[in-house]
Amino acid sequence: MKTIATACRLLSIFLLTFLLGGCGASMQARNLEVKESLLVNPSVLEKGTGDQALYRYINPKADFLRYSKIMIDPVLIGKEAELDTEERENYQKLANNAFIYLTRELGQDYRIVQSPEPWTMRIQIAIIDADSSKTVRNIMSSVTPIGVGLSVAKYGASGKTSGVGEITGEFKATDAMTGELLGAALDRRVGGKDFKGVFDTWHNANAALEYWAQRFRYMLCRGHNGTNCVKP
């Protein structure tokens, strides 16, 4: 009976932690080690500030007002040769979702096309790295005093709490006809103590992909001098 009571008490604390004190499904990591790049030469990227991507580049000569169509390439997967069958399947699901999110967001403001045309911006995305949340570690780091303490210490040191997922993505925008580089970004997001992340171990990574798609739409809206740009 004592064991059952303890389990119920831990479950109650767990539910309160996630339902009342959660930190959201996705937040920007504090840092990112630029080890590899699939889309652009890392030397062109500069450190972002504020809520910008951790590393970014904007062509100062780019005229975003001229573009009315968007072409979205299939999402690339980094280190694919290193992945086992299950990991590759999970990464491919993330890649498919990234394409869906981006098409949904940008399709509200642009005509989505399948091949290069005049006045078309080409969007390319690569998933450099991703990791799922770890259910047991996530729960224990949220409900036990020692676990919470270790999680807080880890967050203080790395900007990531224990047991949560993460993802690193790279983005590139070019003129679809000329190949001129318009902009690029490299960013990393980690999960917060979000309730869904316990039951869907890839929820944090998916939430980051959805955020990036919304952010992309917001930045392009700003580039068009829009007045109703929605910041995610």
C-alpha positions in Angstrom: 0.0 0.0 0.0 2.9 2.3 0.8 4.4 1.7 -2.6 1.1 2.5 -4.3 0.6 5.7 -2.3 4.2 6.8 -3.1 3.6 6.1 -6.8 0.3 8.1 -6.8 2.0 11.0 -5.0 4.8 11.0 -7.6 2.3 10.9 -10.4 0.4 13.8 -8.9 3.5 15.9 -8.7 4.4 14.8 -12.2 1.1 16.0 -13.6 1.3 19.3 -11.7 4.8 19.8 -13.0 3.9 19.4 -16.6 0.4 20.9 -16.6 1.1 23.9 -14.4 4.8 24.5 -14.6 5.8 23.3 -18.1 8.3 25.2 -20.1 6.9 24.5 -23.5 7.7 21.9 -26.2 10.5 23.8 -27.8 13.0 26.5 -27.0 16.2 27.7 -28.5 19.4 26.1 -27.3 22.0 28.4 -25.8 24.8 27.2 -28.1 25.6 25.2 -31.2 28.9 23.8 -32.3 29.1 24.2 -36.0 30.6 20.8 -37.0 29.1 20.3 -40.4 26.9 22.0 -43.0 25.0 20.4 -45.8 23.7 23.5 -47.5 26.0 26.4 -47.2 29.7 27.2 -46.4 29.7 27.8 -42.6 32.1 30.7 -43.1 29.3 32.9 -44.5 27.2 32.5 -41.3 27.4 35.0 -38.4 26.2 34.6 -34.8 22.6 35.7 -34.4 21.3 37.9 -31.6 18.1 38.0 -29.6 15.6 35.6 -30.9 17.4 35.1 -34.2 18.8 31.8 -35.3 22.0 30.9 -33.6 23.9 31.4 -36.9 22.5 33.2 -39.9 23.2 35.1 -43.1 21.0 37.6 -45.0 22.1 38.8 -48.4 22.2 42.6 -48.1 21.3 42.9 -51.8 18.4 40.5 -51.7 15.1 41.9 -52.8 12.4 39.8 -51.2 9.6 41.9 -52.5 10.1 40.4 -56.0 9.2 36.9 -55.0 5.6 35.6 -55.2 6.2 31.9 -55.5 8.0 29.3 -53.4 9.7 26.0 -54.4 10.4 23.7 -51.5 13.0 20.9 -51.9 12.7 17.5 -50.2 14.2 17.8 -46.7 17.8 16.4 -46.4 18.9 14.2 -43.6 22.4 14.6 -42.2 24.6 11.6 -41.1 22.1 9.3 -42.8 24.8 6.6 -43.3 25.3 6.5 -39.5 21.6 5.7 -38.7 20.2 2.3 -38.1 16.8 1.3 -39.7 14.7 2.6 -36.8 16.6 5.9 -36.5 16.4 6.4 -40.3 12.6 5.9 -40.1 12.2 8.4 -37.3 14.4 11.0 -39.1 12.4 10.5 -42.3 9.2 11.2 -40.4 10.7 14.4 -39.1 11.8 15.3 -42.6 8.3 14.6 -44.0 6.7 16.7 -41.2 9.2 19.6 -41.9 8.1 19.7 -45.5 4.4 19.6 -44.5 4.8 22.4 -41.9 6.7 24.6 -44.3 4.3 24.1 -47.2 1.3 24.8 -44.9 2.8 28.0 -43.5 4.3 29.5 -46.7 1.3 28.4 -48.8 -0.7 31.0 -47.0 1.3 33.8 -48.6 2.9 32.4 -51.7 2.0 30.1 -54.6 3.9 26.8 -54.1 5.5 25.5 -57.3 7.3 22.3 -58.2 10.0 23.6 -60.5 12.0 26.8 -61.0 10.1 29.7 -62.4 10.7 33.4 -62.6 10.1 35.3 -59.3 10.4 32.0 -57.3 12.3 31.5 -54.1 13.8 28.1 -53.5 13.8 26.8 -50.0 16.1 24.0 -48.8 16.1 22.4 -45.3 18.5 19.8 -43.7 18.1 18.0 -40.4 21.7 18.0 -39.2 21.0 16.1 -36.0 18.0 15.1 -33.8 17.4 13.2 -30.6 14.2 11.9 -28.9 13.2 12.6 -25.4 13.8 9.8 -22.8 10.6 9.1 -21.0 11.9 7.7 -17.7 14.7 10.3 -17.4 12.3 13.0 -18.2 9.8 12.0 -15.5 12.5 11.3 -12.8 14.1 14.7 -13.5 10.8 16.4 -12.9 9.4 14.7 -9.8 12.3 13.6 -7.6 14.3 16.2 -5.6 17.6 14.7 -6.8 16.4 14.5 -10.4 15.1 18.1 -10.4 18.4 19.3 -8.9 20.5 17.5 -11.5 18.2 18.7 -14.3 18.5 22.3 -13.1 22.2 22.0 -12.9 22.4 20.6 -16.4 20.2 23.4 -17.7 22.4 26.0 -16.0 25.5 24.5 -17.7 24.1 23.6 -21.1 20.7 25.2 -21.5 19.0 21.8 -21.8 17.2 20.0 -19.1 17.4 16.2 -18.6 15.5 13.7 -20.7 14.2 16.2 -23.3 14.6 15.9 -27.1 16.4 18.3 -29.4 17.0 19.0 -33.1 19.5 21.0 -35.2 18.4 22.3 -38.5 19.9 24.2 -41.4 18.0 26.4 -43.9 18.9 28.0 -47.2 16.9 30.3 -49.5 18.0 31.0 -53.1 16.7 32.5 -56.3 15.3 29.5 -58.0 16.4 30.6 -61.5 19.9 32.1 -60.8 20.9 30.2 -57.6 21.8 33.5 -55.9 22.0 32.9 -52.1 19.3 35.1 -50.4 19.7 33.8 -46.8 20.7 30.9 -44.6 20.5 29.8 -41.0 21.7 27.2 -38.6 19.7 26.7 -35.4 19.3 24.2 -32.6 16.2 23.9 -30.4 15.7 21.7 -27.3 12.6 20.6 -25.5 11.1 22.0 -22.3 9.2 20.0 -19.7 6.2 19.6 -22.0 3.5 17.0 -21.1 3.3 15.6 -24.6 7.0 14.9 -24.7 6.5 12.1 -22.3 4.2 10.1 -24.5 5.6 11.1 -27.9 9.3 11.0 -27.7 9.8 13.0 -30.9 7.3 15.7 -29.9 10.1 18.2 -29.0 11.8 17.8 -32.3 8.5 18.1 -34.2 7.5 21.2 -32.2 10.8 22.8 -33.2 10.2 22.0 -36.9 6.7 23.6 -36.6 8.2 26.6 -34.9 10.8 27.0 -37.6 8.2 26.9 -40.4 6.2 29.6 -38.6 9.3 31.7 -38.0 10.2 31.4 -41.7 6.8 32.7 -42.7 7.2 35.6 -40.2 10.6 36.6 -41.5 9.5 36.5 -45.1 6.4 38.6 -44.1 8.8 41.1 -42.6 10.8 41.1 -45.8 7.7 42.0 -47.7 7.0 44.8 -45.3 3.8 43.1 -44.2 1.6 44.8 -41.5 0.1 41.6 -40.1 3.1 39.4 -39.6 2.5 36.9 -36.8 5.5 36.2 -34.7 5.6 32.6 -33.3 
